[in-house]
């Protein structure tokens, strides 16, 4: 019998969200977000990515600083099975495009 594949980071997050939806998942910019809210935001972002691209992308560029949107963006990329590519908003536009 083959060993089970290890859980992905998104699978681990989804399990925590299902077990503890009201617990704090994220504290950023002086605000707290519970697992249910972070899961909803990441699900909406994943849907937007799918609608824009028309398919599951191999990677998703994230031009964001530390914020709810940035963390949810990482989870959305992982939910889609994509690599999350952080892009520093402070870098010049040419550098940002080169990263993706």
C-alpha positions as protocol buffer text, in pm:
chain_id: "A"
residue {
  index: 1
  type: UNK
  ca { x: 0 y: 0 z: 0 }
}
residue {
  index: 2
  type: UNK
  ca { x: 140 y: 339 z: -101 }
}
residue {
  index: 3
  type: UNK
  ca { x: 191 y: 606 z: 163 }
}
residue {
  index: 4
  type: UNK
  ca { x: -49 y: 898 z: 154 }
}
residue {
  index: 5
  type: UNK
  ca { x: 86 y: 1216 z: 0 }
}
residue {
  index: 6
  type: UNK
  ca { x: 164 y: 1488 z: 252 }
}
residue {
  index: 7
  type: UNK
  ca { x: -98 y: 1758 z: 285 }
}
residue {
  index: 8
  type: UNK
  ca { x: -43 y: 2079 z: 93 }
}
residue {
  index: 9
  type: UNK
  ca { x: -25 y: 2414 z: 272 }
}
residue {
  index: 10
  type: UNK
  ca { x: -371 y: 2501 z: 141 }
}
residue {
  index: 11
  type: UNK
  ca { x: -513 y: 2168 z: 261 }
}
residue {
  index: 12
  type: UNK
  ca { x: -374 y: 2236 z: 608 }
}
residue {
  index: 13
  type: UNK
  ca { x: -527 y: 2584 z: 605 }
}
residue {
  index: 14
  type: UNK
  ca { x: -865 y: 2446 z: 485 }
}
residue {
  index: 15
  type: UNK
  ca { x: -866 y: 2192 z: 768 }
}
residue {
  index: 16
  type: UNK
  ca { x: -800 y: 2465 z: 1023 }
}
residue {
  index: 17
  type: UNK
  ca { x: -1071 y: 2684 z: 869 }
}
residue {
  index: 18
  type: UNK
  ca { x: -1321 y: 2398 z: 886 }
}
residue {
  index: 19
  type: UNK
  ca { x: -1234 y: 2308 z: 1246 }
}
residue {
  index: 20
  type: UNK
  ca { x: -1193 y: 2660 z: 1386 }
}
residue {
  index: 21
  type: UNK
  ca { x: -1379 y: 2910 z: 1166 }
}
residue {
  index: 22
  type: UNK
  ca { x: -1413 y: 3168 z: 1445 }
}
residue {
  index: 23
  type: UNK
  ca { x: -1052 y: 3158 z: 1564 }
}
residue {
  index: 24
  type: UNK
  ca { x: -805 y: 3426 z: 1467 }
}
residue {
  index: 25
  type: UNK
  ca { x: -613 y: 3331 z: 1155 }
}
residue {
  index: 26
  type: UNK
  ca { x: -443 y: 3659 z: 1077 }
}
residue {
  index: 27
  type: UNK
  ca { x: -354 y: 3986 z: 1246 }
}
residue {
  index: 28
  type: UNK
  ca { x: -249 y: 4264 z: 1010 }
}
residue {
  index: 29
  type: UNK
  ca { x: -270 y: 4643 z: 1017 }
}
residue {
  index: 30
  type: UNK
  ca { x: -417 y: 4635 z: 1367 }
}
residue {
  index: 31
  type: UNK
  ca { x: -709 y: 4414 z: 1260 }
}
residue {
  index: 32
  type: UNK
  ca { x: -783 y: 4049 z: 1321 }
}
residue {
  index: 33
  type: UNK
  ca { x: -941 y: 3813 z: 1072 }
}
residue {
  index: 34
  type: UNK
  ca { x: -1083 y: 3474 z: 1156 }
}
residue {
  index: 35
  type: UNK
  ca { x: -1032 y: 3160 z: 950 }
}
residue {
  index: 36
  type: UNK
  ca { x: -1379 y: 3180 z: 797 }
}
residue {
  index: 37
  type: UNK
  ca { x: -1323 y: 3535 z: 671 }
}
residue {
  index: 38
  type: UNK
  ca { x: -975 y: 3463 z: 536 }
}
residue {
  index: 39
  type: UNK
  ca { x: -1110 y: 3151 z: 364 }
}
residue {
  index: 40
  type: UNK
  ca { x: -1396 y: 3349 z: 203 }
}
residue {
  index: 41
  type: UNK
  ca { x: -1165 y: 3622 z: 76 }
}
residue {
  index: 42
  type: UNK
  ca { x: -915 y: 3374 z: -66 }
}
residue {
  index: 43
  type: UNK
  ca { x: -1197 y: 3178 z: -233 }
}
residue {
  index: 44
  type: UNK
  ca { x: -1329 y: 3497 z: -399 }
}
residue {
  index: 45
  type: UNK
  ca { x: -979 y: 3587 z: -520 }
}
residue {
  index: 46
  type: UNK
  ca { x: -927 y: 3238 z: -661 }
}
residue {
  index: 47
  type: UNK
  ca { x: -1256 y: 3275 z: -851 }
}
residue {
  index: 48
  type: UNK
  ca { x: -1149 y: 3613 z: -989 }
}
residue {
  index: 49
  type: UNK
  ca { x: -818 y: 3467 z: -1105 }
}
residue {
  index: 50
  type: UNK
  ca { x: -997 y: 3182 z: -1282 }
}
residue {
  index: 51
  type: UNK
  ca { x: -1241 y: 3418 z: -1451 }
}
residue {
  index: 52
  type: UNK
  ca { x: -961 y: 3648 z: -1572 }
}
residue {
  index: 53
  type: UNK
  ca { x: -729 y: 3373 z: -1697 }
}
residue {
  index: 54
  type: UNK
  ca { x: -987 y: 3117 z: -1807 }
}
residue {
  index: 55
  type: UNK
  ca { x: -776 y: 2837 z: -1658 }
}
residue {
  index: 56
  type: UNK
  ca { x: -572 y: 2737 z: -1354 }
}
residue {
  index: 57
  type: UNK
  ca { x: -245 y: 2930 z: -1386 }
}
residue {
  index: 58
  type: UNK
  ca { x: 94 y: 2778 z: -1310 }
}
residue {
  index: 59
  type: UNK
  ca { x: 190 y: 3088 z: -1112 }
}
residue {
  index: 60
  type: UNK
  ca { x: 23 y: 3398 z: -973 }
}
residue {
  index: 61
  type: UNK
  ca { x: 210 y: 3725 z: -927 }
}
residue {
  index: 62
  type: UNK
  ca { x: 120 y: 3908 z: -608 }
}
residue {
  index: 63
  type: UNK
  ca { x: 191 y: 4280 z: -613 }
}
residue {
  index: 64
  type: UNK
  ca { x: 95 y: 4356 z: -256 }
}
residue {
  index: 65
  type: UNK
  ca { x: 238 y: 4459 z: 77 }
}
residue {
  index: 66
  type: UNK
  ca { x: 137 y: 4298 z: 406 }
}
residue {
  index: 67
  type: UNK
  ca { x: -241 y: 4312 z: 396 }
}
residue {
  index: 68
  type: UNK
  ca { x: -548 y: 4091 z: 406 }
}
residue {
  index: 69
  type: UNK
  ca { x: -548 y: 4091 z: 25 }
}
residue {
  index: 70
  type: UNK
  ca { x: -185 y: 3980 z: 7 }
}
residue {
  index: 71
  type: UNK
  ca { x: -230 y: 3688 z: 247 }
}
residue {
  index: 72
  type: UNK
  ca { x: -557 y: 3587 z: 84 }
}
residue {
  index: 73
  type: UNK
  ca { x: -381 y: 3611 z: -253 }
}
residue {
  index: 74
  type: UNK
  ca { x: -122 y: 3358 z: -142 }
}
residue {
  index: 75
  type: UNK
  ca { x: -398 y: 3124 z: -28 }
}
residue {
  index: 76
  type: UNK
  ca { x: -589 y: 3179 z: -355 }
}
residue {
  index: 77
  type: UNK
  ca { x: -282 y: 3085 z: -558 }
}
residue {
  index: 78
  type: UNK
  ca { x: -228 y: 2774 z: -346 }
}
residue {
  index: 79
  type: UNK
  ca { x: -598 y: 2685 z: -372 }
}
residue {
  index: 80
  type: UNK
  ca { x: -555 y: 2686 z: -751 }
}
residue {
  index: 81
  type: UNK
  ca { x: -241 y: 2474 z: -731 }
}
residue {
  index: 82
  type: UNK
  ca { x: -29 y: 2765 z: -855 }
}
residue {
  index: 83
  type: UNK
  ca { x: 299 y: 2903 z: -729 }
}
residue {
  index: 84
  type: UNK
  ca { x: 265 y: 3239 z: -556 }
}
residue {
  index: 85
  type: UNK
  ca { x: 524 y: 3486 z: -686 }
}
residue {
  index: 86
  type: UNK
  ca { x: 570 y: 3785 z: -455 }
}
residue {
  index: 87
  type: UNK
  ca { x: 636 y: 4112 z: -636 }
}
residue {
  index: 88
  type: UNK
  ca { x: 767 y: 4406 z: -437 }
}
residue {
  index: 89
  type: UNK
  ca { x: 550 y: 4714 z: -499 }
}
residue {
  index: 90
  type: UNK
  ca { x: 852 y: 4934 z: -419 }
}
residue {
  index: 91
  type: UNK
  ca { x: 1048 y: 4799 z: -717 }
}
residue {
  index: 92
  type: UNK
  ca { x: 1040 y: 4979 z: -1052 }
}
residue {
  index: 93
  type: UNK
  ca { x: 774 y: 4855 z: -1300 }
}
residue {
  index: 94
  type: UNK
  ca { x: 1037 y: 4701 z: -1531 }
}
residue {
  index: 95
  type: UNK
  ca { x: 1169 y: 4489 z: -1243 }
}
residue {
  index: 96
  type: UNK
  ca { x: 815 y: 4387 z: -1146 }
}
residue {
  index: 97
  type: UNK
  ca { x: 742 y: 4266 z: -1499 }
}
residue {
  index: 98
  type: UNK
  ca { x: 1073 y: 4077 z: -1514 }
}
residue {
  index: 99
  type: UNK
  ca { x: 982 y: 3879 z: -1202 }
}
residue {
  index: 100
  type: UNK
  ca { x: 662 y: 3740 z: -1349 }
}
